[in-house]
């Protein structure tokens, strides 16, 4: 899996279907290849460098540098930026040493991919050094036996006598010279992760977040694809970040026209002082090459995230069907009202009742009490214990909402510790949703949050937590840090948060944690390392959700996406969609309800019950199986379809957006089936070969009304 030709100084990293090749020339680490798997042999004869290849002279801008820095005429994007004590930022990294070993080391203080058994992964570490400043870096590359994903990170150590200032820490990956299109996931609150595809230009393209969270607006994901790439064919090069804070991802097209793809910390909001002897661990980036289209990318990333990013008892467990009261009651509830909803939930087979915002302090709206994690006994007499016992007596699990990183100015916590929030002395503290952000870079604040939330979790029979974070950083600074370290705040916040998450999630291993950030504002592999699922979006409108879940599915597995059935007219769009379609869309993720079940008609309750029964029957396939997009919900096309598949069955979901006159019956072709195997959907009286389902397709009726949907379940006979 990792081959090292010591004589020629070539490293060849191989996954099941990709190769990534590096070489050392004159001490400079060069990128030689990334793409489809190639035989292990000396690739140097194929490498032609313009300029003086022997000494490189000023030709650094023509070299495929693996860690591009400011040196010897290199003018492109930088993987590493260091300002030294002389005030310049020249960094000349030269090869020192390497190690190859089985397994993968954890990244100190940061989430990262992992291999359960040593023999499932191999790691290459390469040391390089800048002699003048003493800046040393260790690059880490891990290949996995069962996955076409390469995990990369960089550790920087100051072995010099003077301090260094880090300004850029990025993973840079070169692609073969070719035409490409860029795919990224763009959004906003309630409109997260819509797929955008644009031609690559002779320019630098950057998406980023400076918000202190990966954010609603841009997801830490970039892909470059050959122009005619579809869901099922074409080369895809993708990168994502195992990090939940501000980031930058870019494509920098060099003078030869070949792109350099980069992913790392956002240089606008990051500086880090490295005193002599100090080290800095950069976040991990994941690289994935798929030679078989966007579904090929998803087929590689989904199992990787499920098995090498997500952790804990719930990782492989069927996710409980939940009923959450947020859109049903907002802040207006008491114990009896919640229990009435839970009782209906139990009647239709729900397994978990989640009490959302408003159960603590004096929180009857969003203007107070964040930080005061003490139950409001007026609403919930007897506290979490009494309510939890009433819920569990119904045969359901009990879960709660928390937003531990926040502080309301109107809270006992703020009155006691007005300095505990991120702020800039002498400037206003900009509220958002009436709240400020706790300074998680401070150890005392971290300890408070750990103590408060662990206390809450011990207070009642709680087996699920929705961990929310509803605003981004305005004055994102910690006054506790000396001025020359203030720009470290955002990253220190993330390290503090990760420490808190590690402590809390490992103390309550039986609890299922779901992360949330105003919906899907922090949907990334960093959070998924601590919490195996994320609330996909505050937009629960079925029609909108198809776009959001479709985009999210490019890299994130369906088992990571929360998806709920809500009331109509929808609270975010005012749209009315059929109850069954709302169920069929929510089936595309971790299924739940988010409405007042006591207000459903008997007919709707019957449909809800049937949907719950179906999800229970099929969730193994949907949460652990292979997910394939069949039809993209492109504007104007009017329909979308996706498919879930495991060894035993294939589930196909088809959605019509608005109907149109003179519509005709059509056919939906399935994908990835066994040609000669026979598949049967008893409910639709279809029994035929996989080949026929893939080539002829299922006959679909002409759409007759807006937002119709169909679900087919084929068992392999
Ligand atoms: C955020 C979440 C919602 C809900 C509210 C509660 O907006 O995304 O699901 O929990 O907070 O205030």
Boltz pocket constraint, residues with backbone or C-beta under 6 A from the ligand:
constraints:
  - pocket:
      binder: B
      contacts: [[A, 326], [A, 356], [A, 357], [A, 401], [A, 468], [A, 470], [A, 516], [A, 517], [A, 518], [A, 519], [A, 535], [A, 538]]
      max_distance: 6.0
